[in-house]
C-alpha cells in the first residue's frame, strides 16, 4: 500500500508540473522544476533537521561551477558533468560539515553565511582565472544518444524526471530510520544523545546529502542556461530558498514543491505589475508566520478534506 501511494504521489507531482506548460515556456517551466529540487535540498536540513542556513547557495554554486568546469576541461558529456557536480558539492558539504553542524541556531546560520561568502570570493576574484570572474563562463554539452539537451522539450522532460527521482529519494530517506532520527534531533537532540546515538555523524551525513542535492540543482541550471556566473553563489540569493520553504511549509516534500512554485511565480510575475514587489512578499510572509505557521501546504493539510479517514467511519 505504501509503495502504491508513493507511485500515486509521483504521478500527481508529474501531472502538476505538466499543467504548467500551457502557462509557461519550456525553459521557464524547467526553471520552476530546478528551483524545487533546490528547495528540497534545503528542507532536508531546515525542515527535518531543524537547522536554518544562510549559506545554502554555496552548494548550488559548487554544483554549477563543477558541471561547467568539468564540461570545459574534461568532457562535454552532460551525465558525467552532473555526476561530478553532485560529487563536488557533496565534497564541499563533507569538508565544511564537521565545523557547521557543531553549531546551532544563529551560529549555524551565520557560519554557513560566512562559508558562502568565502566561496563567492573564490569564484569572483581568487580563482577568476579558471571561473571567468565576474563574466562567468559558458558550458557546452554534447548530445548523448537521442538526448539533445539543446532541445528545451527534452531538457524539460529530463529535469522533470530528475525532480521525481529526487522526490522519491527524499521520501524514502525521510521516512527511513535515518529520517526519523533527524526529526528526533530537531525536537530534542539532548535526549537523542542520551539514547546513545552519535548525533554528530547523522547531522554531518544529512548536511552532506543536502549539499549534494543542492549541487544537483545547480548542475541542472547549467544544462538549462549554458553558462555560469557568480550570481549562482551570491549570498543575497539565500533568501529565495528560505522564503520558498516558509511559504510552502517546512518538513514536507509537497510543502517544498508548493513553496518553490509559488515563490517562482511571485518573483517572476509580481515585479511586472508592482515595482516594489518585495514589500508585498514581506507582508505575505508576515501573514504566513503569524497566521499560517506551517505554510500553505500545512494549512491545506489541516483541512478536513485532506485528513485521512479514521477507521470505523462510514462510507
N, C-alpha and C positions, 0 to 999 in steps of 0.2 A: 504493500500500500504506500509505503514511504517513497519507494522508487517511482511509483506511478505518479504521485504528487509532484515529485521533482521534475518528471517529464512534462507534466502539465504546466508547471511554473516556467520551464524553458520555452514552451510553445507560446505562453502568454507574453513573455518578455519579447520574443521574436516578433510576434504579431503587433505588439505595441509600437516597436520601432519601425516596422514596415508601414504602419499607418502614418508615420511622419513624412514619408516620401511624397505624398501629394502636396504637402505644405512646404517642404524644403527641397533644395537641390541635393544631389547625392553627396557632394563634398561637405556641405553644411550638416547633413544628417550624420555623416561619418564623424564629424566633429563632436556631435552630441554623444555618440557611442563611445568615442575615445575618452571624453571627459568623464563619462560614467565609470569607465574602468579605473580612472584615476581616483574618483570618489570612493570606489570600493576598496582600493588600496589604503586610503586614508582612514576609512571606517574601521579597518581591522585594528589599528592601534588606538583610535579615538572611541569608536562605538563599543568595541568589545573589550579592549584592554584598559580603557579609561584614561588615556594619556593624550592631551592636546598638544599638537606640534605646530609651531610657526615656521617650520622649515621643510615641509614635505616636497616643495618644488625642487629641492636638491636632487631627489631621486628621479623625478621626471626628467630633469635636465641631464642627469647622468645617463639615463637610457637614450635620450635624444642624441646627445653627443657621441655616445658609444656606438649607436647604429650608424651615424653619419661617418665617423672616423673609420669604422670597420669597412663600410662600403667604399670609402675613398682610398684607403691604404691597403686593404687586404682582398676583399671580394665584394662584388656588387650583388651577390646573392641575397635577396631580401630575408629569407628564412634564417640564414646564418647570421645576418645582421641583427635580427630580432633576438636570437638566442644570445648573442654576445651582449646586446643591450641589457637583457634581463640579468645576465651574469654580472655585468659591470655594476649595475645599480644595486644588486644584492650584495656584491662585494663591498661597495661603499657602506651599505647598511650594516654589514657584518663588522666592518672596521670601526665604525662610529658607535655601534650599538653598545659595547661594553661601557662606554662613557655616558651615553644618553640615558639608557634605561635605569641607571642607578639613581637618577633624579626623578622627582615627582612634581606635579603642579606647575607653577610658573617657571621653576627652574628647568624642567623638562622642555617646556615650550621655548624658552629663551636660548637654551643650549642648542636646540635644533635650528633656531633662527641664526645663531652665530655660525654654525656649520654651513648653513645655506649661503650666508654672506661670504664666507671664505670660498665656497665653490663658485659663486658668481664672480668674485675677484679673479680666481684662477682662469676661468674661461674668457673673461673680458680683457685681462691685462697680462697676467703671468704667463699663460700658455697661448697668447694670441697668435703666435707663430703657427701653431697647429690648429687652433679653433677658428681662426679668422677674426678674432677680436669682436669689435662692435659690428662689423659687417656680416659676421657669421660665415657659413659655408653651405654649399649646395650638396645634395645627395642624389646620386643616380643609381637606380636599382635595375637589375636585369630581369628579363621575362623568364619565368620558370614554368616550363610546360605550357599549359593553356592559361596559366595565371599571369596576366599582364596588369600590374598594379597602376599602370598609367591610365587604365580604363577605370573611371570612378565608380562604375557599377560593380565591377569585380572587387575593387577595394572596399566598397560598402559591404558587400556580402562577406568578404573575409573578416573585416572588423566586427561585423555582427556575430559571426561565428566565434571570434575571439572573446567578445563580451559574454556570449552564452557559456563558453568554456570557463571564463573567469567566475561567472555567477555559480556555475556548477561546482567549481573547485572551492569557492568561498562557502557555499552551502555545506559541502562535505566537511570542510575544515572547522567551521564554527559550530557544527552540531556534533563534532567528534569530542572525545575526552579532552583533547588539547583546547578546543574552543570553549568548552565548559570551564576548564581551568582558567582560561583568560578572563572569563566573566567573573569567576570567583576572585581573581586578583583585583579586578576592578571594584568589586564590592568590599572586600576586606583582605588585603594582602597579608596582614599580620596573622590572621587565622590560617591562611593557606600555608604560610611558613610553619606554623605550629603543627600542621598536619604532616609535615615532613617533606614538602615539595621545595625544590630549588627554584624559586620564582624568578631568579635572575636569568636562568637558562631559557625559561619559557618566554619571558619578555624579550630577550635577545632574539630568539627564534622568530617571534611574531614581528619584531622590528625589521628583521632581515627579509622576511616574506613580504611584508608591506612595501619595503623598498624595491624588491624585485618586481612586484606587480605595477608599482608606480613607474619603474623603468620601462616596463612593457608598454604602458600607455604613451610614454614619451617616444618610443620607437615607432609606434603606430602613427603618431603625429607626423613623424618624418616621412613615413610612407605616404601620408595624405598630402603634405605640403612640399616635400622635396628639398627643404632647407632647414637650417637650424641657426638661431641667433641667441644671444644672452638672455632674451626675454623668456626663453624656455626654463631658465633657472632663476628668474628675477624674484627676490624676496617679497616684493609688493604683491605678487600674484598668489601668495599663500592664502589670502582672504577668500579667494574664489572657492577653493575646495572646502574651507571651513564653513563658509556661508551655505554651500550646497548641502553639506552634511547636516547642518542645523535646520535648513528648510525641509529636507526630506524626512529626517528623523534618524538619529544615530543608532547604531546597533541593529540595523536591519538591511538586508540586501535590497528589498523593494524600496526602502527609505532612501538608500543611496541612489538608486536609479531615478526615483521621483525627484529627489533634490537636484541631481545632475541635470535632468531635462528642464526642470523649472528654472534653475539658475541660468542655464544657457539661453533659454527663451527670454528671460528678463534682460540679461546683459546684451543680447543681440537685437531685441526689438524695442525695448523701452527707450534707449538713447535716441531712436529715430523721432520720437514724439516728445520726449521730455529731456532737455539738455542736462538738468541736474538730477539725473535718474538715480544716482547713488543715495540721495536723500530719501527717496521713496523706498528703496531697497532697505535702508536703515530702519524706517518706520515699520516695514513689513517684518523685519527680523525682531524688532521690539515686541510686535504683536505675537509672533510665534513664541518668543521666550517667556512672555508673561501669560499668554492665554493658551497656547498650544505647545507646551514644553517638549512634547515628543515628536514635533514636526508634523508635516502633512500626513505622512503615512501612519504615524502613531495615532493621529486624530481619527483617520479613517478606520483604522483597525479597532478603535474603541467603539465604533458604531455597532448597533445590534446586528445589522445585516452582515457584518464581517466576522462576527463571533461564531465559533464552531458550535453546532447544536449539541446540547447535552444529551447524555444517554437517558432514555425514558421519555423524551419529549415527543409529542405527536408528530405525525406526518412523515 
